[in-house]
Amino acid sequence: MLRIHSLYLYPVKSCAGIRVSHVWAGPQGLAGDRRWMVTDSTGAMLTARKHPELLRVQPLPDESGLWLTAPGMPSLHVERPVSGPVVSSQVWQDAVDKACLSEAGSEWFGRYLGQDVKLVWIPPENLRPVDPAWAGDAWTGFADGFPLLVTHQASLEDLARRVGMALDMRRFRPNVVIGGGEAWAEDGWSTLRAGEVTIALSKPCSRCVMTTLDPDTQARHPEVLRTLAGFRKTEAGVIFGRNALVRAPGMLCAGMSLREE
């Protein structure tokens, strides 16, 4: 039987995630997921691909914004900058023209990273539409392309056996981790239903060097991506997990049973 093994949010793109017991899922993905992002002075996104120290930043959201903690830094509470300066930012080739700048958060991240950066927040009314070639009526914040990433615990365990070391699913930064079933069964899934929520599986997720980073120590293990490439390489790249869309909204809870439709 399939079930929800675990749920993760990433309040700030490329920073540490949060494992949650329950969360609202809608066309925009999971509530509060990747609504903040760190950019360089020009507005281009900064990620742990080139700045692995971002993974040491732990954001903790609350009703008015979020707390930021990191090694060697004082904790800071950042209010959502609903009336802050409006700036342009960019996620890959997608322009986000109406992100709101947090000046206090920008200064904090600038000190942490040692360079001129911006911390921006995307208001709900300015979420980015998902590529219409893959989806209609779906939006995302600062995620790479889709509002949801679904992975499979059995597939991680199979990969770990092939690599010869324990692997934490956090390397793959999923939102919804599925338990039960055979490894790589997710390749054949099209729609999953959990309670009132319907999740439509879209294209496979191609993976990058982020998967080689230990989420706690930032030590690099290139054998993870190299091993995955040995049996999961396609024309679209080296794949693990499925990008997904929420077609019917509702509350997701860890442990919920799932049925394939």
DAMO-V974871 format. One line per field, one symbol per residue. ss: DSSP state (2 for helix, 1 for strand, 0 for the rest). psi: psi as a letter, one per 30 degrees, with the letter a starting at -180 (. if undefined). burial: b if it has 24 or more other C-alpha atoms within 12 Angstrom, else e. Layout:
ss: ???
psi: ???
burial: ???
This chain:
ss: 011111111001000101110111110011000001111100011000000222220111100011111000000111100000011111100111111111222222222220001111110222011000000000110000000111112222222222200000222200011110000022220011110011111111110022221000000100222222222211001111111111110111100011110
psi: kkljelkkliekkglklkklflkkkafgakkgkhflkklafffkkklfefifffffkjkjlaffblkkklkgkkkkkkkkifglkklklkjbgkkjfhlkkjeeeeeeeeeefhljlkklkjlefgkkkkjfffllhkllcgleflfkkklkeeeeeeeeeeeglkkkffefhlekkkllllkgffffkekkkjbfkkkkkblljklafeffkkfefgkkiffeeeeeffggkaffajkjlkklkjfklakkkkfklkkk.
burial: ebbbbbbbbbbbbbbbbbbbebbbbbbbbbbbbbbbbbbbeebbbbbbeebbbbbbbbbbbeeebbbbbbeeeeebbbbbbeeeebbbbbbeeeebebbbbbbbbbbbbbebbeeebbbbbbbbeebbbbeeeebeebbbbbbbbbbbbbbbbbbbbbbeeeeeeebebbbbbbbbbbbbbebbbbbebbbbbbeebbbbbbbbbbbbbbbbbbbeebeeeeebbebbbeebeeeeebbbbbbbbbbbbbbbbbebebbee
